[in-house]
């Protein structure tokens, strides 16, 4: 393998592991040949902050992408750091040789039932997964392709990319090899249009960083278009075709946009199925509400009578998105809509999951915000 494929010590070992497994038939996928044989999948700038969750800029057959690779040595489920109970002692140990396609479909169905809840259309999703797993499009799913698909399906981001593959604001899946996958790159990888190396971020005071962010934002009409994209993504994951997904980290660094100022999600690892989160948090021991948090934004309450976390998340995705957008949109907002925009944003932030007629309120607030923003920018070049 060419050295340029794996520039960093962190990634060198996973690369060789992937290719060893590919060459022995353990894993397969549309990116394997480019990674291990023709060497046309290259890794560039490292975007990772943790060694067990790799993210690199990449080039695949002259197309830019982002390469993500999970480390085989990742630990078992630890609610404080990782929600996805994906790693067995030996990765790629399922399905086993001799497993039929029908049995594999049953495995996938059971996994989806546990993660997404018992929904009537899960069979459709299983068939969609089999189509994705068939990386060489020969109409059959090989054992290597099935092992790769099974490993990837433990990752919420991969599952969400498959479910929302036709949605505008979800990055496109370009291919995979084992549990390494390549997704489309996004030109601007922060809501504010400026991203700094994580080492530098550590030494910048939060107040100064917020001021610096505001200086680098696009023009207000372009910010409005990006904000509409976030509201549309909230719609995509709110009671979608396969259940509700919860956005558990709505920080600006997880959102980006392209050169047309269309919002694109950059990191969806902390967007989790509601059913999955409820099942994992409901019996967690707690002393206070502070113990009942996943990511930075998914919060439930602590039942003091049982000292266990409740399963109902307090804030819906829309309220968290509006909290992120408040300063972003109000700075530089046209004077004729500023008062109304501020009023709508604060109504949005106050939205609670437990409120009566929450779904009706959710739809009304979301549509009112989109309408207000579109009305202001629909006749500009930025629309």
URLIN-V216218 format. One record per backbone hydrogen bond with DSSP energy under -0.5 kcal/mol. NH is the residue of the N-H (numbers start at 1). CO is the residue of the C=O. If there is no record, write none. Layout:
NH | CO
NH | CO
//
This chain:
5 | 2
6 | 3
12 | 8
13 | 9
14 | 10
15 | 11
16 | 12
17 | 13
18 | 14
19 | 15
20 | 16
21 | 17
22 | 18
23 | 19
24 | 20
25 | 22
26 | 21
27 | 21
28 | 144
31 | 176
32 | 29
32 | 176
33 | 29
35 | 31
36 | 32
37 | 33
38 | 33
39 | 33
40 | 34
41 | 34
42 | 40
42 | 59
43 | 4
44 | 57
47 | 55
48 | 55
50 | 53
53 | 50
54 | 69
56 | 67
57 | 45
58 | 65
59 | 42
60 | 63
61 | 40
61 | 59
63 | 60
65 | 58
66 | 183
67 | 56
68 | 181
69 | 54
70 | 179
71 | 52
74 | 71
78 | 82
81 | 78
82 | 78
85 | 83
86 | 84
88 | 86
91 | 89
93 | 90
99 | 96
104 | 100
105 | 101
106 | 102
107 | 103
108 | 104
109 | 105
110 | 106
111 | 107
112 | 108
113 | 109
114 | 110
115 | 111
116 | 112
117 | 112
117 | 113
119 | 117
122 | 119
124 | 121
125 | 121
126 | 122
127 | 123
128 | 124
129 | 125
130 | 126
131 | 127
132 | 128
133 | 129
134 | 130
135 | 133
137 | 134
142 | 140
146 | 142
147 | 143
148 | 144
149 | 145
150 | 146
151 | 147
152 | 148
153 | 149
154 | 150
154 | 151
155 | 152
156 | 154
159 | 155
160 | 156
161 | 157
162 | 158
163 | 159
164 | 160
165 | 162
167 | 164
170 | 167
174 | 172
174 | 182
175 | 182
177 | 180
178 | 28
180 | 177
181 | 68
182 | 175
183 | 66
184 | 172
185 | 64
188 | 257
189 | 187
191 | 252
193 | 190
200 | 197
201 | 197
202 | 198
203 | 200
204 | 201
205 | 203
209 | 205
210 | 206
211 | 207
212 | 208
213 | 209
214 | 210
215 | 211
216 | 212
216 | 213
217 | 214
223 | 219
224 | 220
225 | 221
226 | 222
227 | 223
228 | 224
229 | 225
230 | 226
231 | 227
232 | 228
233 | 229
234 | 230
235 | 231
236 | 232
237 | 233
238 | 234
239 | 237
240 | 243
243 | 240
245 | 237
246 | 272
248 | 246
248 | 270
254 | 251
255 | 252
256 | 264
257 | 188
258 | 262
261 | 258
263 | 261
264 | 256
265 | 169
266 | 254
267 | 254
271 | 268
272 | 246
272 | 270
274 | 244
276 | 115
277 | 273
278 | 274
279 | 275
280 | 276
281 | 277
282 | 278
284 | 281
286 | 307
291 | 288
292 | 289
294 | 298
296 | 248
297 | 248
297 | 294
298 | 248
298 | 294
299 | 297
300 | 292
303 | 301
303 | 308
304 | 302
306 | 303
307 | 303
308 | 303
309 | 284
310 | 301
313 | 311
314 | 299
320 | 316
321 | 317
322 | 318
323 | 319
324 | 320
325 | 321
326 | 322
327 | 323
328 | 324
329 | 325
330 | 326
331 | 327
332 | 330
333 | 330
337 | 334
338 | 334
339 | 335
341 | 337
342 | 338
343 | 339
344 | 340
345 | 341
346 | 342
347 | 343
348 | 344
349 | 345
350 | 346
351 | 348
353 | 314
355 | 352
358 | 355
361 | 357
362 | 358
363 | 359
364 | 360
365 | 361
366 | 362
367 | 363
368 | 364
369 | 365
370 | 366
371 | 367
372 | 368
373 | 369
374 | 370
375 | 371
376 | 372
377 | 373
378 | 374
380 | 377
383 | 380
//
